């Protein structure tokens, strides 16, 4: 099976040795996105805006892979404060239709650049 790197300037550049996404067959693995504005590479302010920015970044990478959020089958969410979990649900409802993807939400001690939220996902798209 071949692997294809997916990249777009509409999402933040990778902060390390990884790809924004990798396609392997029909499956695209979306790397973790933190709430960086892709133009400035700076964190956006406020938890609600951080959640929106992460979804915008993930959507940009999914689009670059030829997919969209309707193709996402799994989403992992990392929060530095699990009290923000209800807000994630509220904002997520603006981006996903039923059936929503399978999901895990994990509380973590810290995230890169002081972000309060990070998300990664898996989408399946026929090529």
C-alpha positions as CSV (number, residue, x, y, z in Angstrom):
1,X,0.0,0.0,0.0
2,X,1.3,3.4,-0.9
3,X,1.2,6.4,1.5
4,X,0.6,9.9,0.3
5,X,1.3,13.0,2.3
6,X,-1.5,15.6,2.3
7,X,-0.6,19.3,2.7
8,X,-2.4,22.6,2.4
9,X,-1.5,26.2,3.1
10,X,-5.0,26.7,4.5
11,X,-4.0,24.9,7.7
12,X,-1.0,25.5,9.9
13,X,2.4,24.1,8.8
14,X,3.5,21.1,10.8
15,X,5.4,22.1,14.0
16,X,7.6,19.0,13.8
17,X,8.5,15.9,11.8
18,X,5.0,14.9,10.7
19,X,2.6,15.5,7.8
20,X,-0.7,17.4,8.1
21,X,-2.3,14.1,7.0
22,X,-1.4,10.8,5.4
23,X,-3.6,8.9,2.9
24,X,-3.2,5.1,3.0
25,X,-5.7,3.6,0.5
26,X,-9.2,4.9,1.3
27,X,-8.2,6.1,4.7
28,X,-6.8,9.6,5.6
29,X,-5.2,10.1,9.0
30,X,-5.5,13.8,10.0
31,X,-2.7,14.9,12.3
32,X,-3.5,16.7,15.5
33,X,-4.5,20.3,15.0
34,X,-4.1,23.0,17.6
35,X,-5.8,26.4,17.3
36,X,-3.2,28.2,15.2
37,X,-4.2,30.7,12.6
38,X,-2.5,29.4,9.5
39,X,-1.6,32.9,8.2
40,X,0.1,34.1,11.4
41,X,0.9,30.7,13.0
42,X,-0.3,32.3,16.3
43,X,-2.8,30.8,18.7
44,X,-6.3,32.4,18.6
45,X,-7.7,33.7,21.8
46,X,-10.6,32.3,23.9
47,X,-11.6,28.6,24.2
48,X,-14.7,29.0,21.9
49,X,-12.6,30.5,19.2
50,X,-9.8,27.9,19.8
51,X,-12.3,25.1,19.2
52,X,-13.7,26.8,16.0
53,X,-10.1,27.3,14.7
54,X,-9.2,23.6,15.3
55,X,-12.3,22.6,13.3
56,X,-11.4,25.0,10.5
57,X,-7.9,23.6,10.4
58,X,-9.1,20.0,10.3
59,X,-11.7,20.9,7.6
60,X,-8.9,22.5,5.5
61,X,-6.8,19.3,5.6
62,X,-9.8,17.1,5.0
63,X,-10.7,19.2,2.0
64,X,-7.1,19.0,0.7
65,X,-7.4,15.2,0.9
66,X,-10.6,15.4,-1.3
67,X,-12.9,14.8,1.7
68,X,-15.0,16.7,4.1
69,X,-16.4,16.3,7.6
70,X,-19.1,13.9,6.3
71,X,-16.2,11.4,5.7
72,X,-14.8,11.6,9.2
73,X,-15.3,8.3,11.0
74,X,-13.2,9.0,14.2
75,X,-12.3,12.2,16.1
76,X,-10.0,12.4,19.1
77,X,-10.2,15.6,21.3
78,X,-7.6,16.6,23.8
79,X,-8.5,19.2,26.4
80,X,-6.5,20.8,29.1
81,X,-9.7,21.5,31.1
82,X,-12.5,18.9,30.8
83,X,-14.9,21.6,32.0
84,X,-14.7,22.8,28.3
85,X,-16.2,19.5,27.1
86,X,-19.8,20.8,26.9
87,X,-18.5,23.7,24.7
88,X,-16.8,21.2,22.4
89,X,-20.1,19.5,21.9
90,X,-21.9,22.8,21.2
91,X,-19.3,23.9,18.6
92,X,-19.0,20.5,17.1
93,X,-22.7,20.5,16.3
94,X,-22.1,23.4,14.0
95,X,-19.6,21.3,11.9
96,X,-21.0,17.8,11.9
97,X,-24.3,16.3,10.8
98,X,-25.7,13.0,12.0
99,X,-24.4,10.4,12.1
100,X,-21.5,12.1,14.0
101,X,-18.1,10.4,14.0
102,X,-17.0,8.1,16.8
103,X,-15.1,10.2,19.3
104,X,-12.9,10.2,22.4
105,X,-12.3,13.2,24.7
106,X,-9.2,13.0,26.8
107,X,-8.0,15.4,29.5
108,X,-4.3,16.3,29.2
109,X,-1.9,18.3,31.4
110,X,-0.7,20.6,28.5
111,X,-0.7,21.0,24.8
112,X,1.8,22.6,22.3
113,X,2.1,26.4,22.5
114,X,-0.2,26.6,25.4
115,X,-3.3,25.6,23.4
116,X,-6.4,24.5,25.3
117,X,-7.6,22.1,22.7
118,X,-6.2,19.7,20.1
119,X,-8.0,17.3,17.7
120,X,-7.0,14.6,15.3
121,X,-9.2,12.5,13.1
122,X,-9.6,9.7,10.6
123,X,-11.6,10.0,7.4
124,X,-12.5,7.4,4.8
125,X,-12.8,8.5,1.2
126,X,-12.9,6.4,-1.9
127,X,-10.2,7.5,-4.3
